[in-house]
Amino acid sequence: MLDPALFDPAAVDLETARLNADIVAKADQAPDQWSLPPAVIRDMRARGIGAFPLAPKSPRAETVTIPGPAGPIALRIIAPAEPRGVYFHIHGGGWTFGGADLQDGRLERWVETAGLACVSVEYRLAPEHPYPAGPDDCEAAALWLVSEAKSRFGTERLFIGGESAGAHLSVVTLLRLRDRHRLTPFRAANLVAGAFDLGMTPSARQFGEEKLILRTLDIHLFVQNFLRNGGDLRDPDISPLYGDLRGLPPAIFTIGTRDALLDDNLFMSARWTAAGNRAELAVYPGGCHVFIGFPSALTEEALCRSEAFFAGIP
């Protein structure tokens, strides 16, 4: 069982507390993201304006285009000379914001520390392209990787993962590959602050209005965008917490105690284990939503733990 001390406010270190206060103060002074069109917020994020600091672009990144269910899909690839595996990455942003090129720094780290080629998918975003557009693109990109990994990267050692909506889409992709294609190609999953119940868990409903990256209102509006055409909130293709999770790969769940999606990750890691899969739950005192997007000692600790988890996978 988890140590209750992890959830004690006294366990939050000074650096993390100061970072959280700074995030809230800046958010309170900035225009609310829902007061502007999604395209404007996307452009602002691409220029490093907003909560998360802009990651420098990788000079070795390349973009390839593959066929998709509704047109071409762009894949951003950062790879070492001789990959020891491939990390299929799905970015976050509430299915509404974000992009494949906004986390080059973290992907470069996977290249350097683990020797993994990183392939980040530029899936279609809501509300312009609601469900099932994003999941369809991720499924298509994953199938491409399964087919092409050996010839392009010289390895079939595949990993999958993402942050927030990206963690959600990672699990949806795993379930689709297993159920639709009888494929279980990924050896492990790196799931950071995932949203796994779009009907909202207690921590999501009770988080309130503090602008610490992700509020209750934000989750509600992100889900509205994603499900603009409707959908059953307990369909595993929408809320994978309700799915049959048997036969899925080992996974590490990373979550901070000040994240509105805390329960999503507590519940999903337990269900993952109950389905007979290996799960590691990494809980960080005071960590906000996707705190690994901010440089700090807590981020370094979390990233090192995720890297060690992958390193232990044959």
Secondary structure, DSSP 8 states (H G I E B T S, - for coil): ---GGGG-GGGS-HHHHHHHHHHHHHHHHS--GGGS-HHHHHHHHHTT-SSS------TT-EEEEE--TTS-EEEEEE--SS-SEEEEEE--STTTS--TTS-HHHHHHHHHHH-EEEEEEE---TTTS-TTHHHHHHHHHHHHHHHHHHHHHS---EEEEEETHHHHHHHHHHHHHHHHH----EEEEEEES----TT--HHHHHS-S--SS--HHHHHHHHHHHTTT---TT-TTT-GGGS--TT---EEEEEETT-TTHHHHHHHHHHHHHTT--EEEEEETT--TTGGGS-SHHHHHHHHHHHHHHHT--
